[in-house]
Amino acid sequence: MSNPTFYRAHGFTLIEAVLTMIVLGIMAATVMLFLSGPVTGYMQAKQRATLVATAHTALAQMVRDLRSALPNSIRTTQTAGVDALELIPIIAGGRYRAGPGGSYTANTDILQFNQADAEFNIEGHLAVPAYPFTNSSDRLVVYNVGVPGANAYSNSNVITPAGDAITITNLGSEDHVQLSRAFQFAYRSPGQRIYLVGQPVSWLCDPSTGTLRRYSGYSIGPNQPTNGTLGSLAAAQVSACQFQYDPGTASRSALMSLSLTLTSKQGERVTLLEQVHIFNVP
């Protein structure tokens, strides 16, 4: 009769399994202790980078608009918590003919200031998008200094009437401007400067809704837009902003200071400041 064979069971006991789980838990907690700081820092840095990119893009768009502004057309205001900045953009510019020379053939080539004038030449070219150029939404401006009697926003004296057609043709060495209705500019520009301008552009910042918007496609008028819901969204998560304009002097350029603060839902906060020198010689 053979002896019975005994088999020994292999595996973990309950105590061993519990001890293993405790050790692994301690190891995981230790690893997380060392990793949580870098991970948190990475997430915060990522949020700040996103905010900086958003603010930088918005400010870059504002700077592009400001650099194309008609001299003395920038104005700012702050109403009901909304910071507003408005300007009239230049499409093209040049020097009007004030006397004989170049392609001068007759007085019709000279821009008259003592009477309404419907046609004149440009010394050189206005650099319009294409010739012949005809448009009834753009307007011509001479000597806008931003004061009563010489303010383009008043729609008189220094700016051609809204809706009047402007036709510009290339004569070779000069451009010829034809207005659908004769207009008398009130003042001569010392530098014979004339500007072709489009419709105004406004930037509206409303921290209460966390938005910065760009508003365009409206008519030139005396009242500056201050409704923060107008226009297309340029930046969200805006918690503060400031548009400060120093018009400068006859010997010093104007200075536009733009401050924009963005805050994420997690509390990350960035503030960007941009300053732009504005050429205001009319």
TORDO-678088 format. One line per 2 residues: number of its first residue (from 1); their letters; for each residue x, y, z of N, C-alpha, C, CB. Coordinates in steps of 0.2 Angstrom, whole numbers. Each point is the difference from the previous one (the first is absolute). Glycine has a CB too. Layout:
<nodes>
NUM = a = X,Y,Z,X,Y,Z,X,Y,Z,X,Y,Z | ... $
</nodes>
This chain:
<nodes>
1 = ms = 4,-6,0,-4,6,0,4,6,0,-9,-6,6 | 9,10,-11,4,6,-1,-2,6,5,2,-3,-12 $
3 = np = 3,7,14,-1,6,4,-4,5,-3,10,-3,6 | -15,7,-3,-3,5,-3,5,6,-2,-11,-4,6 $
5 = tf = 9,8,-11,4,5,-2,-3,7,2,5,-6,-10 | -1,10,13,-3,7,3,3,5,-5,-1,-4,12 $
7 = yr = -4,9,-14,2,6,-4,-1,6,4,-3,-6,-11 | 9,10,10,0,7,4,-3,5,-5,10,-3,7 $
9 = ah = -15,7,-4,-3,5,-4,5,6,-1,-12,-3,4 | 12,6,-10,4,6,-1,-4,6,-1,9,-7,-5 $
11 = gf = -7,13,7,-3,7,-1,1,4,6,-9,-6,-7 | 5,12,7,0,5,6,-5,-2,5,5,9,-8 $
13 = tl = -3,-7,14,-5,-1,5,-4,7,0,7,-8,7 | -12,9,-3,-4,6,0,5,5,4,-11,-6,0 $
15 = ie = 15,4,5,4,5,3,5,3,-5,-2,-6,11 | 5,1,-15,5,2,-5,-3,5,-5,6,-11,2 $
17 = av = -12,10,-4,-3,4,-5,-2,7,3,-5,-10,-5 | 3,10,11,-1,7,3,6,4,1,-10,-5,6 $
19 = lt = 15,1,-4,7,4,1,2,2,-6,3,-7,9 | -3,3,-15,2,3,-6,-4,6,-3,3,-12,-3 $
21 = mi = -10,12,4,-4,6,-1,2,6,4,-9,-8,-3 | 11,7,9,2,6,4,7,2,-2,-6,-5,9 $
23 = vl = 10,1,-11,7,2,-3,-1,4,-6,6,-10,6 | -10,7,-11,-1,3,-6,-3,7,1,-1,-11,-6 $
25 = gi = -4,11,10,-4,7,2,5,5,2,-10,-6,3 | 15,4,2,5,5,2,4,2,-6,0,-5,12 $
27 = ma = 2,0,-16,5,2,-6,-4,5,-4,6,-11,1 | -12,9,-3,-4,5,-4,-1,7,2,-6,-11,-4 $
29 = at = 5,11,11,-1,6,3,6,4,0,-9,-4,8 | 15,1,-7,6,3,0,2,3,-7,4,-7,9 $
31 = vm = -6,3,-15,1,2,-7,-4,6,-1,3,-12,-3 | -10,12,5,-4,5,-2,2,6,4,-9,-8,-1 $
33 = lf = 12,8,7,2,5,4,6,4,-4,-3,-6,10 | 7,2,-14,5,3,-4,-2,3,-7,8,-8,6 $
35 = ls = -14,5,-8,-2,1,-7,-5,6,0,2,-12,-3 | -6,12,9,-6,5,0,3,7,-1,-6,-7,7 $
37 = gp = 11,9,-4,3,7,-1,1,2,-8,5,-1,12 | 0,-3,-15,1,1,-7,-6,0,-5,11,-5,2 $
39 = vt = -16,0,0,-6,0,-4,-4,6,1,0,-13,1 | -1,15,5,-4,6,1,4,6,-3,-4,-5,11 $
41 = gy = 10,5,-10,4,6,-3,-1,0,-8,8,0,9 | -8,-6,-12,-1,0,-7,-6,2,-2,8,-10,-1 $
43 = mq = -14,8,4,-6,2,-1,-1,8,0,-5,-12,4 | 8,14,2,-1,8,1,4,3,-6,-1,-2,13 $
45 = ak = 7,0,-15,4,3,-5,-4,0,-7,11,-3,6 | -14,-3,-7,-4,-1,-6,-6,5,0,3,-12,-1 $
47 = qr = -6,13,7,-6,5,0,2,7,-1,-6,-8,7 | 12,10,-4,3,6,-1,2,2,-7,4,0,12 $
49 = at = -1,-5,-15,2,0,-7,-6,1,-5,10,-7,2 | -15,4,-1,-6,1,-4,-3,7,1,-3,-12,1 $
51 = lv = 3,14,5,-2,7,2,4,5,-4,-5,-3,11 | 12,2,-10,4,5,-3,-1,0,-8,9,-2,9 $
53 = at = -9,-4,-12,-1,0,-7,-7,3,-2,6,-11,-1 | -11,11,4,-6,3,-1,0,7,0,-6,-10,4 $
55 = ah = 9,13,2,1,7,1,5,3,-5,-2,-2,12 | 7,-2,-14,5,3,-5,-3,1,-7,9,-6,7 $
57 = ta = -13,1,-9,-4,0,-6,-4,6,-1,1,-13,-1 | -5,14,7,-5,5,0,4,7,0,-8,-7,6 $
59 = la = 13,8,-3,4,6,0,3,1,-6,2,-1,12 | 0,-4,-16,3,1,-6,-5,2,-5,8,-9,2 $
61 = qm = -14,7,-2,-5,2,-4,-2,8,1,-5,-12,0 | 5,14,6,-1,7,2,6,4,-2,-7,-4,10 $
63 = vr = 13,2,-10,5,4,-2,0,1,-8,7,-5,10 | -9,0,-13,0,0,-8,-6,6,-1,4,-12,-2 $
65 = dl = -9,12,5,-5,5,-1,2,7,2,-9,-9,2 | 13,9,3,2,7,2,5,3,-4,-2,-4,11 $
67 = rs = 6,-1,-14,6,3,-5,-3,2,-6,8,-8,5 | -15,6,-7,-3,3,-6,-5,5,1,1,-11,-4 $
69 = al = -1,14,10,-5,5,2,1,7,-3,-1,-6,11 | -4,9,-14,0,7,-2,3,4,5,-10,-2,-8 $
71 = pn = 15,7,7,2,4,5,-6,4,4,11,2,-7 | -10,-2,13,-5,3,5,-7,-3,0,7,10,-2 $
73 = si = -7,-16,0,-7,-4,0,-1,-4,6,0,1,-13 | 6,-3,17,-1,-4,5,-3,3,6,10,-6,-4 $
75 = rt = -15,3,7,-4,2,6,-1,-5,4,-5,10,-6 | 5,-9,13,-2,-5,5,-5,3,5,12,-5,-1 $
77 = tq = -15,0,4,-5,2,5,-1,-6,5,-6,8,-8 | 3,-7,13,-2,-5,5,-7,1,3,13,-2,3 $
79 = ta = -17,-3,-5,-7,1,2,-3,-6,3,-1,9,-9 | -2,-9,15,-4,-6,3,5,-6,0,-11,5,-4 $
81 = gv = 17,-4,5,5,-5,1,3,-2,-7,-6,-4,10 | 4,6,-15,2,-2,-7,6,5,-2,-11,-5,-3 $
83 = da = 17,3,2,5,4,-3,-1,0,-8,8,-2,10 | -8,8,-13,-1,0,-7,5,4,-4,-12,-1,2 $
85 = le = 15,-2,-7,5,4,-5,-3,0,-7,10,-4,8 | -10,10,-11,-2,0,-7,5,4,-4,-12,0,4 $
87 = li = 12,-2,-10,4,3,-5,-3,0,-7,10,-3,7 | -7,7,-12,-2,0,-7,6,-3,-4,-9,10,1 $
89 = pi = 8,-16,-4,6,-3,-3,2,3,-7,-3,-10,6 | 9,11,-8,2,3,-6,1,-6,-5,6,9,5 $
91 = ia = -9,-8,-11,0,-5,-5,6,2,-5,-12,-2,0 | 13,8,-1,6,3,-5,1,7,2,-3,-8,-9 $
93 = gg = 9,10,7,1,7,2,5,3,-5,-2,-2,12 | 2,9,-13,5,3,-5,0,7,1,-2,-9,-8 $
95 = ry = 5,13,3,0,7,0,-4,3,-5,11,0,5 | -16,4,-4,-4,3,-5,4,6,-4,-10,-3,6 $
97 = ra = 9,4,-12,3,5,-4,-2,7,2,2,-8,-10 | 3,12,12,-2,7,3,2,5,-5,1,-4,11 $
99 = gp = 3,3,-17,2,4,-4,3,-3,-6,2,8,9 | 0,-4,-14,3,-3,-6,6,-4,1,-4,10,-6 $
101 = gg = 6,-15,1,5,-4,1,-2,-7,-2,5,7,9 | 0,-12,-10,-2,-7,-1,-4,0,-6,1,-3,12 $
103 = sy = -7,0,-12,-4,-1,-5,-6,5,-1,2,-12,2 | 0,18,1,-5,6,0,-1,2,-7,4,3,12 $
105 = ta = -10,-2,-14,-2,2,-6,-5,6,0,2,-11,-5 | -6,11,11,-6,5,0,-1,1,8,-5,-2,-12 $
107 = nt = 1,7,14,-2,1,6,-4,-6,3,0,12,-2 | -3,-16,-2,-4,-6,2,4,-5,3,-8,2,-9 $
109 = di = 15,-1,8,4,-5,4,2,2,7,5,-2,-11 | -7,8,13,1,3,6,-6,-1,5,9,8,-5 $
111 = lq = -8,-10,11,-5,0,5,-2,7,2,3,-12,4 | -9,14,-5,-2,7,2,-2,0,7,-3,3,-12 $
113 = fn = 5,2,16,-3,1,7,-4,6,0,10,-5,5 | -11,10,-10,-4,6,1,-7,-2,-3,11,7,-1 $
115 = qa = -12,-13,-2,-6,-2,-2,-1,-7,0,0,10,-8 | -6,-12,6,-1,-8,0,3,-2,-6,-11,1,6 $
117 = da = 14,-7,-6,4,-3,-5,-2,-7,-1,10,8,2 | -10,-10,-8,-3,-7,-2,6,-4,-3,-11,4,-2 $
119 = ef = 17,-1,0,5,-4,-3,7,3,2,-8,-4,-9 | 13,0,10,7,2,1,4,-6,-1,-4,10,8 $
121 = ni = 11,-8,-8,5,-5,-1,3,-2,7,2,4,-12 | 2,-10,12,4,-2,6,7,0,-3,-9,-7,5 $
123 = eg = 14,10,-1,7,0,-2,2,-7,1,2,12,3 | -1,-16,-8,2,-7,0,-7,-4,0,11,3,6 $
125 = hl = -11,-8,-1,-6,-4,0,-2,-1,7,4,-6,-10 | -11,4,11,-3,-1,6,1,-8,2,-8,9,-2 $
127 = av = 10,-13,-2,1,-7,1,-6,-3,2,11,2,4 | -17,-1,-8,-6,-3,1,1,-8,-2,-7,11,-2 $
129 = pa = 2,-15,4,0,-7,-1,1,-2,-8,-6,-2,10 | 2,6,-14,1,-1,-7,-3,6,-4,-1,-12,2 $
131 = yp = 3,13,-8,-2,6,-4,-4,-3,-6,10,7,3 | -15,-4,-5,-3,6,3,-4,-1,6,-1,5,-11 $
133 = ft = 2,-1,16,-3,-1,7,-7,4,1,12,-3,5 | -17,0,-4,-7,3,1,-3,-2,6,-1,2,-12 $
135 = ns = -1,2,17,-3,-2,6,-4,5,3,10,-7,2 | -16,6,1,-4,5,3,-1,-1,8,-6,0,-11 $
137 = sd = 10,-5,13,0,-1,8,6,3,3,-6,-11,-2 | 12,11,-2,6,3,3,-1,8,-1,7,-10,-3 $
139 = rl = -2,14,7,-1,7,0,7,3,0,-11,-1,6 | 12,7,-9,6,4,0,0,5,6,1,-2,-12 $
141 = vv = 5,2,15,1,5,6,6,4,-1,-5,-8,8 | 5,15,-7,5,4,0,0,4,7,0,1,-13 $
143 = yn = 6,-1,16,1,4,6,-5,-1,6,5,8,-8 | -5,-14,10,-4,-2,6,5,1,6,-8,-9,-7 $
145 = vg = 6,14,11,4,1,6,-4,-2,6,6,9,-6 | -12,-11,6,-4,-3,5,-3,5,5,7,-9,-1 $
147 = vp = -8,15,-2,-3,6,4,-7,2,-3,12,4,5 | -16,0,-2,-6,2,-3,1,4,-6,-5,0,11 $
149 = ga = 2,-1,-17,1,3,-6,5,-4,-4,-2,11,5 | 6,-15,-2,5,-4,-4,1,-7,3,6,10,-3 $
151 = na = -12,-13,3,-1,-7,3,-4,-4,-4,1,4,11 | 2,-10,-14,-3,-4,-5,-6,-3,3,11,-3,-5 $
153 = ys = -12,2,12,-5,-3,3,-7,4,-1,8,-6,8 | -7,12,-9,-5,5,-1,-3,0,-7,5,7,8 $
155 = ns = -2,-11,-13,-3,-1,-6,0,6,-4,-6,-10,4 | 10,15,-3,0,6,-4,7,3,0,-12,2,3 $
157 = nv = 13,3,-7,6,4,-1,6,-3,-2,-4,6,9 | 6,-12,-6,7,-3,-2,-1,-7,-3,5,6,10 $
159 = it = -11,-8,-11,-2,-7,-3,-6,1,-5,4,-6,11 | -3,2,-16,-5,0,-5,-6,-3,2,9,0,-9 $
161 = pa = -15,2,7,-7,-3,2,0,-7,-1,-5,11,-2 | 1,-14,7,-1,-7,-1,-4,-2,-6,0,-1,13 $
163 = gd = 1,-4,-16,-3,-3,-6,2,3,-7,-9,-1,8 | 13,7,-8,2,3,-6,6,-5,-3,-3,12,4 $
165 = ai = 2,-13,-10,5,-4,-4,6,3,-1,-9,-6,-6 | 15,2,7,6,3,-2,3,-5,-5,2,4,12 $
167 = ti = 1,-1,-17,3,-4,-6,7,3,0,-11,-2,-6 | 16,-3,6,7,1,-1,3,-3,-6,1,1,13 $
169 = tn = 2,2,-17,3,-3,-6,7,2,-1,-11,1,-6 | 15,-6,3,7,1,0,2,4,-7,1,-11,7 $
171 = lg = 2,16,-6,2,4,-6,7,-1,-2,-8,9,3 | 11,-14,0,7,-1,-2,5,2,6,-3,1,-12 $
173 = se = 4,5,12,5,2,6,-4,3,6,8,3,-9 | -15,-2,8,-4,3,5,-7,-4,0,6,11,-1 $
175 = dh = -10,-10,6,-7,-3,1,-4,6,-1,3,-9,7 | -9,8,-10,-5,5,-1,-6,-2,4,4,3,-11 $
177 = vq = -7,2,15,-5,-2,5,-6,4,-3,7,-1,10 | -13,-2,-10,-6,2,-3,-6,-1,6,4,-1,-13 $
179 = ls = -7,6,15,-5,0,5,-7,0,-3,7,5,9 | -12,-9,-7,-6,0,-3,-4,7,1,-1,-13,1 $
181 = ra = 3,16,4,-3,7,2,6,4,3,-11,-5,3 | 11,11,-5,6,5,2,0,1,7,-1,5,-11 $
183 = fq = 7,-5,14,0,1,7,6,5,2,-5,-11,2 | 3,16,3,6,4,2,3,-2,7,-6,9,-7 $
185 = fa = 12,-11,6,3,-1,7,2,7,3,5,-11,-5 | -6,11,12,0,6,4,8,3,0,-11,-4,6 $
187 = yr = 15,-1,-5,7,2,1,5,-4,-4,-3,3,12 | 9,1,-14,5,-3,-3,5,-4,5,-1,9,-9 $
189 = sp = 3,-14,6,5,-4,4,7,3,-1,-7,-11,0 | 11,13,5,7,3,-1,4,-5,-4,-1,6,10 $
191 = gq = 0,-13,-10,4,-4,-3,-4,-3,-7,6,-3,11 | -11,6,-12,-5,-2,-6,-2,-7,1,6,8,-8 $
193 = ri = -7,-10,14,-2,-7,1,-7,-1,-1,9,-2,8 | -11,-4,-12,-7,-2,0,-1,-7,1,-2,9,-9 $
195 = yl = -3,-11,12,-1,-7,2,-7,-3,-3,7,2,11 | -6,-8,-13,-6,-4,-2,-2,-4,6,2,0,-13 $
197 = vg = -8,0,16,-1,-3,6,-6,-5,0,5,9,6 | -6,-14,-2,-5,-4,0,-5,1,6,7,-9,-6 $
199 = qp = -11,4,7,-4,1,6,3,-1,7,-9,-5,-7 | 7,7,12,3,0,7,1,-7,2,-4,11,3 $
201 = vs = 9,-11,2,1,-7,4,0,2,7,7,-5,-9 | -10,1,13,-1,1,7,3,-7,4,-10,9,-1 $
203 = wl = 13,-8,6,2,-5,5,-4,1,6,12,-2,-5 | -15,-3,7,-5,1,6,2,-6,5,-9,5,-7 $
205 = cd = 11,-3,13,2,-4,5,-5,0,6,13,1,-3 | -16,-7,5,-5,0,5,2,-5,5,-9,4,-7 $
207 = ps = 13,-3,13,2,-5,5,-6,-3,3,10,7,2 | -16,-4,-2,-5,-3,4,-3,-6,-4,-3,11,4 $
209 = tg = 4,-11,-11,-1,-6,-4,6,-4,-2,-10,6,-4 | 16,-3,6,6,-4,-2,2,0,-7,-2,-7,10 $
211 = tl = 0,13,-14,1,-1,-7,3,7,-2,-10,-7,-1 | 14,6,-5,3,5,-4,-2,-1,-7,10,1,8 $
213 = rr = -14,4,-11,-3,-1,-6,3,6,-5,-10,-5,5 | 10,3,-12,2,5,-5,-7,1,-4,12,-4,0 $
215 = ys = -14,10,0,-6,2,-4,2,5,-6,-6,-1,11 | 3,-1,-17,2,4,-6,-6,-1,-4,12,-2,1 $
217 = gy = -12,6,-7,-5,0,-5,-6,4,2,3,-11,-2 | -2,17,6,-5,5,1,2,6,-2,-4,-6,10 $
219 = si = 0,11,-10,1,7,-3,4,4,5,-11,-1,-7 | 14,6,4,4,5,4,-5,5,3,10,-1,-8 $
221 = gp = -10,2,14,-5,5,4,3,3,6,-9,-7,-5 | 6,12,8,3,3,6,0,-4,6,-4,10,-5 $
223 = nq = -1,-15,6,-1,-4,6,5,-6,-1,-12,4,2 | 16,-5,3,4,-6,0,-3,-6,3,10,7,1 $
225 = pt = -10,-13,-4,-3,-6,2,3,-2,7,-3,-4,-12 | -2,2,16,3,-3,7,-4,-6,2,3,12,3 $
227 = ng = -7,-15,-7,-3,-6,1,5,-6,0,-11,5,-4 | 12,-8,9,5,-6,0,-2,-6,-3,4,5,10 $
229 = tl = -10,-6,-12,-3,-6,-4,1,1,-7,-8,-2,9 | 10,8,-12,1,0,-7,6,-3,-3,-7,11,1 $
231 = gs = 7,-13,-7,6,-2,-3,1,-7,1,4,11,1 | 2,-14,-4,2,-6,1,5,-1,6,-1,-2,-13 $
233 = la = 1,-4,16,4,-2,5,7,0,-1,-9,-6,5 | 14,10,-2,7,0,-1,3,-4,6,0,11,-7 $
235 = aa = -2,-11,13,3,-3,6,-6,-1,5,11,5,-3 | -10,-11,6,-5,-2,6,4,0,6,-8,-6,-7 $
237 = qv = 5,5,13,3,0,6,4,6,2,1,-12,-2 | -4,18,0,3,6,1,-2,3,7,0,2,-12 $
239 = sa = 4,-1,17,-2,2,6,2,8,2,2,-12,4 | 2,15,-9,1,7,1,3,2,-6,2,-1,12 $
241 = cq = -2,8,-14,3,3,-6,0,7,1,-4,-9,-7 | 8,13,3,1,7,1,3,2,-7,1,0,13 $
243 = fq = -5,5,-16,2,3,-6,2,8,2,-7,-8,-8 | 13,10,8,2,6,2,4,4,-6,1,-4,12 $
245 = yd = -4,10,-14,2,3,-6,3,7,2,-8,-6,-7 | 15,7,5,3,7,1,1,3,-7,6,-4,10 $
247 = pg = -10,9,-12,0,2,-7,6,4,-2,-12,1,1 | 17,0,3,6,2,-2,0,8,-1,3,-11,-5 $
249 = ta = 3,14,2,0,7,-2,2,0,-7,3,3,12 | -1,4,-14,2,1,-6,7,-3,-2,-7,10,0 $
251 = sr = 11,-11,6,7,-2,-1,0,-8,3,4,12,1 | -9,-15,1,0,-6,3,-6,-5,-2,7,5,9 $
253 = sa = -5,-11,-12,-5,-4,-2,-5,-2,6,8,-5,-9 | -14,3,7,-5,-2,5,2,-7,2,-9,7,-5 $
255 = lm = 6,-9,11,2,-7,3,-6,-3,2,11,4,4 | -12,-10,-6,-6,-4,2,2,-6,4,-6,3,-10 $
257 = sl = 4,-3,17,2,-5,4,-6,-5,1,8,8,6 | -7,-15,-7,-5,-5,0,2,-5,6,-3,2,-12 $
259 = sl = -1,-3,17,1,-5,5,-6,-5,0,6,9,7 | -4,-15,-7,-5,-6,-1,1,-5,5,-2,3,-12 $
261 = tl = -2,-5,16,1,-5,6,-5,-6,-2,4,9,9 | -2,-15,-9,-4,-6,-1,1,-4,6,1,1,-13 $
263 = ts = -7,-4,15,0,-5,6,-3,-6,-2,0,10,8 | 3,-16,-6,-3,-6,-2,-5,-2,6,10,-4,-7 $
265 = kq = -14,-1,5,-5,-3,5,4,-3,6,-8,-2,-9 | 14,0,8,4,-3,6,4,5,4,1,-10,-7 $
267 = ge = -2,17,5,3,5,3,7,3,-2,-6,-5,9 | 8,2,-15,6,2,-3,-1,7,-3,4,-12,-2 $
269 = rv = 1,17,3,-1,6,-2,6,3,-4,-8,2,10 | 7,2,-16,5,3,-3,-2,7,-2,4,-11,-4 $
271 = tl = 1,15,4,-2,7,-3,6,2,-5,-5,3,11 | 2,-1,-17,5,3,-5,-1,7,-1,0,-11,-5 $
273 = le = 5,15,4,0,7,-2,4,1,-6,0,3,12 | -4,1,-16,3,2,-7,-1,7,-1,-3,-11,-5 $
275 = qv = 9,15,3,0,7,-2,1,1,-7,4,2,12 | -8,3,-15,1,1,-7,1,7,-1,-7,-10,-3 $
277 = hi = 12,12,-1,1,7,-2,-4,2,-6,11,0,5 | -15,5,-5,-5,2,-5,2,6,-4,-9,-5,7 $
279 = fn = 10,4,-13,2,6,-5,-7,4,-1,10,-6,-5 | -10,12,8,-6,4,0,0,7,-5,-2,-5,12 $
281 = vp = 7,5,-16,1,6,-4,-5,0,-6,12,1,3 | -17,4,-3,-5,-1,-5,2,2,-7,-8,2,10 $
</nodes>
